[in-house]
């Protein structure tokens, strides 16, 4: 699978405008309107990512306005719950904040004889949060690794345990970090481990939280707090720290433009996986839900929930590959 920067660059090259031009506007005006169809009713189940829980709920609300006879059920315990739910057919939609692992794809293929279909539905920026009163100006990923990791695989020269070791003085100099993290069932945990910690191991002192909002709440309540979560969970009680990919490298804020260009180092796709037989059409209910996601209505919901929307050049390509008109 292409890394986010390369994938987005490929999409931009396919269109007449740069992707930044699409993302700078909240929602691409070239996205199609969604038009209601008849005959859609039944139960639609979603099991998976906590990061996507709010977004799936908002989409479900819009879908219910269009189709009152559809009952949408959403569970958001973590990305690792999505692949088995899709494989065992207990869910029709499997939202994930990371890509499926090869072992998860293989289990699905053993059951059905073909792989699950991966649908990028939005772009997220994994933010490093500190308490709103924390004056830290920026961090590099090696510094972030040294804060959270016991192994420092990203190459920082020493372990850091307090804010003074990152240049803060005065009252901050001797304050120890209060570390907040997602738990291991989370796709966000896995993405952060792979991309911010170079695959290293977390320190034993981290406070594992069951959800994204819990991480942000912990940092809000602790003056010494630092944690990570999706940009959509930002509140007034925390501040997002600008990041550099390398020590001494250029610092980038978590903005849609920097996510689109690939400059922000912790940008990622968010996915919904579905079970689509390669030689058959999707069932009407799943088809219409997917079609709504990739419409102007669906991407307006993405924007409203604080994530970065997709350009029409990408959504049109996805719908075409699914055989959805």
PyMOL commands that set and color helices and strands:
alter all, ss='L'
color gray80, all
select helices_A, chain A and resi 4-14+19-24+53-66+80-87+102-112+141-148+163-166+170-172+187-195+212-221+231-233+256-261+284-293+296-304+312-322
alter helices_A, ss='H'
color red, helices_A
select strands_A, chain A and resi 42-47+70-75+94-96+117-131+138-140+178-182+207-209+225-230+238-240+242-244+251-252+267-274
alter strands_A, ss='S'
color yellow, strands_A
deselect
rebuild
show_as cartoon
